[in-house]
């Protein structure tokens, strides 16, 4: 199925953002770890630097999949879950608004790129649930 140009613009923009953030985290994992709330950092089972390097790898992987136009719905879903976690563990800061915008973009990409078979199952579940309510 051919996607609209707006889909590809959003996909590439979000892909670059994830890729870029991943590279930035690789350069200074300790600095990026400073965004975690102390309670969240205390829950980590590994050192903060290692957790941030894992985050960098995840961000780069998400960005690469989006840029390559491969498994877009899955990359966007993982990106959305990742951003919900980021928003949870970083608290309200000056960059919260950026994370909300990226989260919204990933949800839009996921919804638009959902495989037809999966979308059909979701629609069938919704119809079934609506019939039960009536």
N, C-alpha and C positions, 0 to 999 in steps of 0.2 A: 504494500500500500504506500502510495506517495504521500509524504507529509508536507504540510504547508511550510513556506519559507520561515515563518515565525517560529515553528518548532525547531528547525535547524539552527536558527540564530540563538534561541534560548539554550539548546543543547550544547552548542559550541561555547557560548558564554559561560555557562555553568561548568562545563568541562575544563575550560581554562582556569576558572576560579579554583576548583578543587585541585587541579594539578599545581597551580602556583602556590596555594597554601601548603600543599604537601612539601614542595621544595623549600619553602620558607621555614617550615617546622624542622626539616632535616638540617638546615643551617644553624638553627638556634633552638634545639628542643627544650632546653631549660627555660628560656624566656617564654616560650609558648605554654610550658607547664605552669607558669605563673598565673595563667587565666583560670586555673582550676580553683574552686573554693577549697579551703583547708579540709573540710569534712570529706569532700570527694577524693582529694589526694590521699587522705588517710585510709580510704577503702581499697586503694590499688594493691594487688598482690605482688606487683613487681615495682622496681624503682621508677620514679616519675619520668626520667629520661628515656628509659626503655618503652614506657607506655606512650610517650609522645612520638618516638620513632615508629612505633606500630601505627599510631594515628597518621603519621606522614605517609606511610606505605598505603594505608587504606585510602587516604585522600588522593594519592597519585593513581591508584588503581581505579577509583571511581571516575576521576578526570579522564584517564586514558580510555576507559570504556565509552564514556560519553563522546569524546572526540573521535573515536573510531566508529561511532554509530553502531556499537555492538552491545547487545543485552541492555539497551537503554533503560527499559522499565526496571530491570533488576538493579542496575547501577544507581538509578534515581531512587528506588526504594531503600537501598542500603544507605545512600546519601541522606535521605530524609530521616531515617532512624538515627543515623550518626548525628545529625543536626539537632534532633530532639534531645539526645544525650548531652551534646555540647551545651545547649540552652539550659539543661537541668543542672549540670555540674559547674557552669561558669557564672551563674547568677546574672543579674541585670547590670549591664555595663554599657559603656559608650558604643560597643560593637554589637550589642544585642539586636539592634534594628537590622544590621547587615545579615546576621544569622537567620532572622525571621524571613527576610527577603529571599535568601538562598533556599531556605526550607520550602517556602511557597513555590519557588521555581522547580525544585526537585519533585514536589508532589504533582505539579502540572505536567512535567515531563513523564513521570510514571503513569499518570492517568491517560495521557495521550499515546503512550507507547505500549500500553498493556496488550499482550497477545490476545487475539480475537477469542481463542478458546477460553482463556481465563476470564476475559470480560464477559463472555456469554454465560459462564458459570456464575459470576457475580450477579448478573442481571436475573438469571433464573432463581437464585437464592432470594433476591429482593422481591421478585414476583410471588414466590412461594410464601415468604414471610408476610407480604401484604394480603394474600388470600387468607392466611390464618387469622389476621387481625379482623377482617371483615366477617 
